[in-house]
Amino acid sequence: MDATNKAETVNTYKRNEKDTGSPEVQVALLTHRIKELTDHLSSFAKDHSARRGLIMMVNKRRKLLTYLQQQDDARYKELIAKLGLRR
């Protein structure tokens, strides 16, 4: 992920002007990186270190989504609808 894509993603999902670390932004960035790694692993099936990183990212995203759902269910539902996550 290059800097322009990251900035674009942060601008799309931020809650206010100075927001860079809210759960929404973190989940969106993780989702983008997960999609990239999934594409990589379809080409390089034996890259086990990338697979391990993918599993860790998926688990971190799941934890952030659980936290967001417990804090504010409306924000959670809006985020998964925007990202197209099935949960």
WOLINFEN-V29524 format. One record per run of one state. SS is the DSSP state (H for helix, E for strand, - for the rest). FROM is the first residue (numbers start at 1). TO is the last residue. If there is no record, write none. Layout:
ss from to
SS FROM TO
SS FROM TO
This chain:
ss from to
- 1 2
H 3 13
- 14 22
H 23 43
- 44 47
H 48 71
- 72 72
H 73 83
- 84 87
